[in-house]
Amino acid sequence: MNPSATDEIQLVIITGMSGAGKTVAIHSFEDLGFFCVDNLPPALMPKFLELMKESGNKMNKVALVMDLRGREFFDTLVRLIDELSASTWVTPQILFLDADDATLVRRYKETRRSHPLAHSGLPLEGIEQERRLLDELKGRAQLIYNTSTMKPMQLREKILVEFSANKQTIFTVNVMSFGFKHGIPIDADLVFDVRFLPNPHYVDHMRPKTGLEEEVSSYVLKWNDTQKFLAKTTDLLTFMLPLYKREGKSQLVIAIGCTGGQHRSVALAEYIGAFYENDYKIQVLHRDIDKRKGLAK
C-alpha cells in the first residue's frame, strides 16, 4: 500500500566533505530511529525509493549517506533530488557537512587515512578537488553544518535537536568538583570522595594554585592510586551512564569531592569530563574552586 499524503516520508541525504563527520551523523540518525544506509550509490536510489514507497509506514524516516565514493553517479543524484522535491509522498532534505581545509588535513593526518581523491597522497589535493565536485550539491542543501570547531558530541547533539520529532531534551552529564568542608552538593546524584589521594595543598608552591593548572593536575594524576581510582570509576560510569539515559533522565550530576574543592577534585573532574566528552553532552563545574581563605563569598 502506498503512503498517503498524510503519511509523508522524511528522507535525509547526508553528504559533504570527506572527514567532515558523516560517520558521526549516520550514527546520530540511527539513535533517532531512522532507517539508515551508508554509502548508497545514487544509481541504486530509484530502486531504494520504490521500496520505501511500497513499505507503507515501515520506512517513514530514512537517512542515506552519499559521498564521492559514488561520484560518477552524482548527475543521477541531482536529477533524483529535483524529482523528489516535486513529489507529495516524501520530503527530501540534504544535510551537507563541511569543514575548513586546515581542519580536514589535520583530521586525515591524525587518522592516517588517505583522501579518496588524493592521487599523489597529499590530502589537500583531494580536498580541493572534492570541494569543486561538491559545489553544486552544497548549493542545493537545506542544511549546512561546518564542523571545523565541533567535537563529535556537539555534532551529534545538533543533529538530535534538529531532527528529533519531539525535540527531546539531550541527556547532560554534569561533573562537579567540590570541597567537603563546604558541604556535599544537594543536587548530586553520585558522590565520589577522593580525600585519600595525596594532597597538593601540602606542597607549598602548589597551595595557592588549582587543579586547572598543569603542574597541579600532573601531580594529582601521577600516583598509582589515582590511576586505579580513575580506571575503576570510569569503568563503573561507562556501565551506568547509558542506563541513566535509557531511564529518561535529562540531567545527571557526578560530584567529586576533596577537602577544599581546589586541587584534587578539580583535576579529577576535568579528567572525567574529558573522558566522556565524545559520548555525552558534558558540563564540568567547579563549585568551590575560589572558596579559599580570603576569597570566600
RADA-V408937 format. One record per backbone hydrogen bond with DSSP energy under -0.5 kcal/mol. CO is the residue of the C=O (numbers start at 0). NH is the residue of the N-H. If there is no record, write none. Layout:
co=CO nh=NH
co=CO nh=NH
//
This chain:
co=3 nh=6
co=4 nh=7
co=8 nh=10
co=8 nh=90
co=9 nh=61
co=10 nh=12
co=10 nh=92
co=11 nh=13
co=11 nh=63
co=12 nh=14
co=12 nh=94
co=13 nh=65
co=14 nh=96
co=16 nh=19
co=20 nh=24
co=21 nh=25
co=22 nh=26
co=23 nh=27
co=24 nh=28
co=25 nh=29
co=26 nh=30
co=27 nh=31
co=28 nh=33
co=29 nh=32
co=33 nh=35
co=34 nh=62
co=36 nh=64
co=38 nh=40
co=40 nh=43
co=41 nh=44
co=43 nh=47
co=44 nh=48
co=45 nh=49
co=46 nh=50
co=47 nh=51
co=48 nh=52
co=49 nh=53
co=50 nh=54
co=51 nh=54
co=52 nh=2
co=52 nh=55
co=54 nh=57
co=56 nh=59
co=59 nh=9
co=60 nh=34
co=61 nh=11
co=62 nh=36
co=63 nh=13
co=63 nh=65
co=64 nh=38
co=64 nh=39
co=66 nh=69
co=67 nh=70
co=69 nh=72
co=70 nh=73
co=72 nh=76
co=73 nh=77
co=74 nh=78
co=75 nh=79
co=76 nh=80
co=77 nh=81
co=78 nh=82
co=79 nh=83
co=80 nh=84
co=81 nh=85
co=82 nh=85
co=83 nh=86
co=88 nh=8
co=89 nh=91
co=90 nh=10
co=92 nh=12
co=92 nh=94
co=93 nh=95
co=93 nh=141
co=93 nh=142
co=94 nh=14
co=94 nh=96
co=95 nh=97
co=95 nh=144
co=96 nh=16
co=97 nh=146
co=99 nh=103
co=100 nh=104
co=101 nh=105
co=102 nh=106
co=103 nh=107
co=104 nh=108
co=105 nh=109
co=106 nh=110
co=107 nh=111
co=107 nh=112
co=114 nh=117
co=116 nh=118
co=117 nh=120
co=120 nh=122
co=121 nh=124
co=121 nh=125
co=122 nh=126
co=123 nh=127
co=124 nh=128
co=125 nh=129
co=126 nh=130
co=127 nh=131
co=128 nh=132
co=129 nh=133
co=131 nh=134
co=133 nh=137
co=134 nh=138
co=135 nh=139
co=136 nh=139
co=136 nh=140
co=137 nh=140
co=142 nh=95
co=143 nh=145
co=144 nh=97
co=144 nh=146
co=146 nh=149
co=150 nh=153
co=150 nh=154
co=151 nh=155
co=152 nh=156
co=153 nh=157
co=154 nh=158
co=155 nh=159
co=156 nh=160
co=157 nh=161
co=158 nh=162
co=159 nh=163
co=163 nh=166
co=170 nh=280
co=171 nh=173
co=171 nh=251
co=172 nh=174
co=172 nh=282
co=173 nh=175
co=173 nh=253
co=174 nh=284
co=175 nh=255
co=176 nh=286
co=177 nh=257
co=178 nh=181
co=179 nh=182
co=184 nh=187
co=189 nh=254
co=191 nh=193
co=191 nh=256
co=193 nh=196
co=197 nh=199
co=198 nh=201
co=199 nh=202
co=201 nh=203
co=202 nh=205
co=202 nh=206
co=203 nh=206
co=205 nh=208
co=209 nh=212
co=212 nh=216
co=213 nh=217
co=214 nh=218
co=215 nh=219
co=216 nh=220
co=217 nh=221
co=219 nh=222
co=222 nh=226
co=223 nh=227
co=224 nh=228
co=225 nh=229
co=226 nh=230
co=227 nh=231
co=228 nh=232
co=229 nh=233
co=230 nh=234
co=231 nh=235
co=232 nh=236
co=233 nh=237
co=234 nh=238
co=235 nh=239
co=236 nh=240
co=237 nh=241
co=238 nh=242
co=239 nh=242
co=239 nh=243
co=240 nh=244
co=241 nh=245
co=242 nh=246
co=243 nh=247
co=243 nh=248
co=244 nh=247
co=249 nh=171
co=251 nh=173
co=251 nh=253
co=252 nh=188
co=252 nh=189
co=252 nh=254
co=253 nh=175
co=254 nh=191
co=254 nh=256
co=255 nh=177
co=256 nh=193
co=257 nh=179
co=258 nh=180
co=261 nh=210
co=262 nh=266
co=263 nh=267
co=264 nh=268
co=265 nh=269
co=266 nh=270
co=267 nh=271
co=268 nh=272
co=269 nh=273
co=270 nh=274
co=271 nh=275
co=273 nh=276
co=275 nh=278
co=275 nh=279
co=279 nh=281
co=280 nh=172
co=282 nh=174
co=282 nh=284
co=284 nh=176
co=284 nh=286
co=285 nh=288
co=287 nh=290
co=289 nh=291
co=291 nh=294
co=291 nh=295
//
